[in-house]
Amino acid sequence: MIKVCKFGGTSMADGTTLARIGKIVEADPARKFLVVSAPGKRYSGDSKVTDLLIELHRELEGGGHVGEIYEKIARRFLSMGEELGLKGEVEALLEETKEDILREKKYDFTLSRGEYLAGKVAARYLGISFVDAREVIRFGENGRVDAERTYALLRNALQGLERAVIAGFYGEDAAGNVKIFSRGGSDVTGAIVARAVHADLYENWTDVSGFLACDPRIVPSPARIRSLSYKELRELSYMGANVLHSESIFPVREADIPIRILNTFRPEDEGTLILPAPDASGALRPVTGIAGKKNFTVIFLEKSLMNAEIGFAYRVLDVLFRHGISFEHMPSGIDTMSFVIDSEELSGGTLEEVEREIEEAVHPDKISVFSDVALIAVVGHGMSRTVGTAARLFSAIANTGVNVRMIDQGSSELNIIVGVDNMHYERTVRAVYEEFFKK
């Protein structure tokens, strides 16, 4: 059996947490390949190493002196080295890395050094091989991972190794430069490694004991989700449940590799199992989880006989395309169409330009804009099999006195998304949770 384990920033925060990782790995011989993130916060008010590296690059770009910022980063790793009895080796590694950063002076390279250093230290402490992600993760000309080449490189590099540490978050692009994933991308690296070695399980170790049914900042001590499907994970992650990077499921889904979310600080907890399909071992709860985001803008269009006007949606989408704007949802009716867009994409006068260009492109009878909208996704395979789920959802919201501004439900019946005013977001989430998890 082969398990690939990814350890997040809180799991790598200091020497004590790295020692915990050592015990977790030694407890199971199947845990063969480890992917590590850069050290995260040790306490409230602390800085993540990646954030310090961003600050360092800004100083480099501005021609400033990087010594003070790099010293902060160095102290983090030196402290870790002292706790683990590796001080001299860490000192030499830090000096070499500083020279590399000053020579490269590239954003992606600088940011990747957090994972690189963490991987080097972890491998040395655990007494196992280190594999530099630059040598095994390849991006193509289109900026996406070249999957087949990457899988081949990983299999070749890991073949014959009893155990190894792979740095997360980065790889190499087609021009031979270091390229990073988006934040949280070590989850994706872990999934890629799991797919490459045909792992039986991908373990993602973090500081929570699995997925929760709701944001604990809104609902105190919400229920833990014991299992969910890849599709449910994708919906919840996309809408703000940030335990796992939303793109990390794609490599493992290709090979039906399950994922288990586990807690580095409570390794005895069961965690959450993520499966290719809904768990058939018991009755499905109508709703698996609730997630959401604030600060969306809705552009609402109305035009008689819109359905008969060929190319109407295309011309509106072309306006968004030319401004580099993506939309989240597009609910429509026979004579109406709405575009739900992250408000940040419409800042700085962009909204006014988009409105004007849409007016010129399709001449709607009416165009309206609603801002400060929050989206709440109610997700679960059980909804399609349970009569009255939608009725319960909207009754719960109505009973709080909240007006629903928008409704969107996909044909898969996996989720229902409602839009409410930002100011009512938390109240609505609590009401929905009470309805489906407390009754």
Backbone hydrogen bonds, N-H to C=O, Kabsch-Sander energy under -0.5 kcal/mol:
donor,donor_aa,acceptor,acceptor_aa,energy
3,K,30,A,-3.1
4,V,201,L,-2.0
5,C,33,F,-2.9
6,K,203,E,-2.9
7,F,35,V,-2.8
8,G,6,K,-0.5
8,G,205,W,-2.1
12,M,8,G,-0.8
12,M,9,G,-0.6
13,A,10,T,-0.9
18,L,14,D,-1.9
19,A,15,G,-2.1
20,R,16,T,-1.5
21,I,17,T,-1.9
22,G,18,L,-1.9
23,K,19,A,-1.6
24,I,20,R,-2.4
25,V,21,I,-2.8
26,E,22,G,-2.3
27,A,23,K,-1.3
28,D,25,V,-1.4
31,R,28,D,-2.0
32,K,3,K,-1.4
32,K,30,A,-1.7
33,F,3,K,-1.3
34,L,164,A,-2.9
35,V,5,C,-2.9
36,V,166,I,-1.5
37,S,7,F,-1.8
40,G,9,G,-2.7
46,D,43,Y,-2.2
49,V,39,P,-2.4
52,L,48,K,-1.8
53,L,49,V,-2.1
54,I,50,T,-1.9
55,E,51,D,-2.0
56,L,52,L,-2.2
57,H,53,L,-2.3
58,R,54,I,-1.9
59,E,55,E,-1.8
60,L,56,L,-2.1
61,E,57,H,-2.8
62,G,58,R,-2.0
63,G,60,L,-1.2
64,G,59,E,-2.7
66,V,64,G,-0.5
70,Y,66,V,-2.7
71,E,67,G,-2.1
72,K,68,E,-1.3
73,I,69,I,-1.8
74,A,70,Y,-3.2
75,R,71,E,-2.6
76,R,72,K,-1.4
77,F,73,I,-1.7
78,L,74,A,-3.0
79,S,75,R,-2.4
80,M,76,R,-1.8
81,G,77,F,-2.7
82,E,78,L,-2.6
83,E,79,S,-2.1
84,L,80,M,-1.5
85,G,81,G,-0.6
85,G,82,E,-0.8
86,L,81,G,-3.7
87,K,81,G,-0.6
90,V,86,L,-2.4
91,E,87,K,-2.4
92,A,88,G,-1.8
93,L,89,E,-1.9
94,L,90,V,-2.5
95,E,91,E,-1.9
96,E,92,A,-2.0
97,T,93,L,-2.2
98,K,94,L,-2.3
99,E,95,E,-1.8
100,D,96,E,-1.8
101,I,97,T,-2.4
102,L,98,K,-2.3
103,R,99,E,-1.7
104,E,100,D,-2.7
105,K,101,I,-2.7
110,T,106,K,-2.7
111,L,107,Y,-2.5
112,S,108,D,-1.8
113,R,109,F,-0.7
113,R,110,T,-1.1
114,G,111,L,-0.9
116,Y,112,S,-2.1
117,L,113,R,-2.6
118,A,114,G,-2.1
119,G,115,E,-2.8
120,K,116,Y,-2.3
121,V,117,L,-2.5
122,A,118,A,-2.6
123,A,119,G,-2.6
124,R,120,K,-2.1
125,Y,121,V,-2.6
126,L,122,A,-2.6
127,G,123,A,-1.2
128,I,123,A,-2.0
129,S,163,R,-1.1
131,V,165,V,-3.0
132,D,130,F,-0.5
135,E,132,D,-2.0
136,V,133,A,-1.1
137,I,133,A,-2.8
138,R,136,V,-0.6
139,F,172,E,-2.7
140,G,144,R,-3.4
143,G,140,G,-1.8
146,D,138,R,-3.3
147,A,145,V,-1.4
150,T,146,D,-2.6
151,Y,147,A,-3.1
152,A,148,E,-2.0
153,L,149,R,-2.4
154,L,150,T,-2.7
155,R,151,Y,-2.6
156,N,152,A,-2.1
157,A,153,L,-2.4
158,L,154,L,-2.6
159,Q,155,R,-1.4
161,L,158,L,-2.1
164,A,32,K,-2.0
165,V,129,S,-2.9
166,I,34,L,-3.5
167,A,131,V,-1.4
168,G,36,V,-2.0
171,G,179,K,-2.6
172,E,137,I,-2.6
173,D,177,N,-3.2
176,G,173,D,-1.8
179,K,171,G,-2.1
181,F,169,F,-2.8
185,G,182,S,-1.6
187,D,184,G,-1.7
189,T,185,G,-2.0
190,G,186,S,-2.5
191,A,187,D,-1.9
192,I,188,V,-2.5
193,V,189,T,-2.5
194,A,190,G,-2.4
195,R,191,A,-2.3
196,A,192,I,-2.4
197,V,193,V,-2.2
198,H,195,R,-0.8
199,A,194,A,-2.7
200,D,2,I,-2.6
201,L,2,I,-1.3
202,Y,258,P,-2.4
203,E,4,V,-2.9
203,E,201,L,-0.6
204,N,202,Y,-0.5
204,N,260,R,-2.8
205,W,6,K,-3.3
205,W,203,E,-0.6
206,T,262,L,-2.8
210,G,208,V,-1.3
213,A,223,A,-3.2
218,I,215,D,-1.9
219,V,215,D,-2.5
225,I,211,F,-2.8
226,R,224,R,-0.7
228,L,273,L,-1.9
230,Y,275,L,-1.8
233,L,229,S,-2.6
234,R,230,Y,-2.6
235,E,231,K,-2.1
236,L,232,E,-2.6
237,S,233,L,-3.0
238,Y,234,R,-2.2
239,M,235,E,-1.5
240,G,237,S,-1.6
241,A,236,L,-2.9
242,N,240,G,-1.4
244,L,241,A,-0.7
248,S,245,H,-1.8
250,F,247,E,-0.9
252,V,248,S,-0.7
253,R,249,I,-2.7
254,E,250,F,-1.3
255,A,251,P,-0.5
255,A,252,V,-0.9
256,D,253,R,-1.0
257,I,252,V,-2.3
259,I,274,I,-2.1
260,R,202,Y,-2.3
261,I,272,T,-2.8
262,L,204,N,-2.4
262,L,260,R,-0.5
264,T,206,T,-2.7
264,T,262,L,-0.6
266,R,263,N,-1.0
269,D,266,R,-2.2
272,T,261,I,-1.5
273,L,226,R,-2.5
274,I,259,I,-3.8
275,L,228,L,-2.6
275,L,273,L,-0.5
282,G,279,D,-0.6
288,T,379,V,-2.6
289,G,379,V,-1.9
290,I,213,A,-2.5
291,A,377,A,-2.0
293,K,375,L,-2.0
296,F,373,V,-2.3
297,T,341,I,-3.2
298,V,370,F,-3.2
299,I,297,T,-0.5
299,I,339,F,-2.4
300,F,298,V,-0.7
300,F,368,S,-3.2
301,L,337,M,-3.1
302,E,366,K,-2.3
303,K,335,D,-2.5
306,M,303,K,-1.4
307,N,334,I,-0.9
308,A,305,L,-1.2
309,E,305,L,-0.5
309,E,306,M,-1.3
310,I,308,A,-1.0
312,F,309,E,-1.6
315,R,311,G,-2.3
316,V,312,F,-1.6
317,L,313,A,-2.8
318,D,314,Y,-2.1
319,V,315,R,-1.2
320,L,316,V,-1.7
321,F,317,L,-2.7
322,R,318,D,-2.4
323,H,319,V,-1.1
324,G,321,F,-1.6
325,I,320,L,-2.9
328,E,340,V,-3.6
329,H,340,V,-0.9
333,G,336,T,-2.7
337,M,301,L,-2.2
338,S,331,P,-2.7
339,F,299,I,-2.0
340,V,329,H,-2.6
341,I,297,T,-3.0
341,I,339,F,-0.6
343,S,295,N,-2.0
345,E,342,D,-1.7
346,L,343,S,-1.6
347,S,344,E,-1.1
350,T,347,S,-1.3
351,L,346,L,-1.4
353,E,349,G,-1.6
354,V,350,T,-2.7
355,E,351,L,-2.7
356,R,352,E,-2.2
357,E,353,E,-2.4
358,I,354,V,-2.5
359,E,355,E,-2.4
360,E,356,R,-2.0
361,A,357,E,-2.0
362,V,358,I,-2.5
363,H,358,I,-0.6
363,H,359,E,-1.6
365,D,302,E,-1.6
366,K,302,E,-1.9
368,S,300,F,-2.6
370,F,298,V,-2.5
373,V,296,F,-2.2
374,A,420,V,-3.6
375,L,293,K,-2.6
376,I,418,V,-2.5
377,A,291,A,-3.5
378,V,376,I,-0.5
378,V,416,I,-2.6
379,V,289,G,-2.6
379,V,377,A,-0.6
380,G,414,L,-2.9
382,G,285,R,-0.6
383,M,286,P,-0.6
383,M,380,G,-1.3
384,S,381,H,-0.9
385,R,382,G,-0.9
386,T,382,G,-0.6
386,T,383,M,-0.9
387,V,385,R,-0.6
389,T,386,T,-1.2
392,R,388,G,-2.3
393,L,389,T,-2.3
394,F,390,A,-2.6
395,S,391,A,-2.0
396,A,392,R,-2.4
397,I,393,L,-1.9
398,A,394,F,-2.4
399,N,395,S,-2.4
400,T,396,A,-0.5
400,T,397,I,-1.1
401,G,398,A,-1.8
402,V,397,I,-1.5
405,R,403,N,-0.5
405,R,419,G,-3.3
406,M,419,G,-1.2
408,D,417,I,-2.5
410,G,415,N,-0.7
413,E,410,G,-1.5
416,I,378,V,-1.9
417,I,408,D,-3.2
418,V,376,I,-2.3
419,G,406,M,-2.8
420,V,374,A,-2.4
422,N,372,D,-2.7
424,H,421,D,-2.0
425,Y,422,N,-1.8
428,T,424,H,-2.3
429,V,425,Y,-2.4
430,R,426,E,-2.3
431,A,427,R,-2.0
432,V,428,T,-2.4
433,Y,429,V,-2.5
434,E,430,R,-2.5
435,E,431,A,-1.8
436,F,432,V,-2.0
437,F,433,Y,-2.6
438,K,433,Y,-0.5
438,K,434,E,-1.2
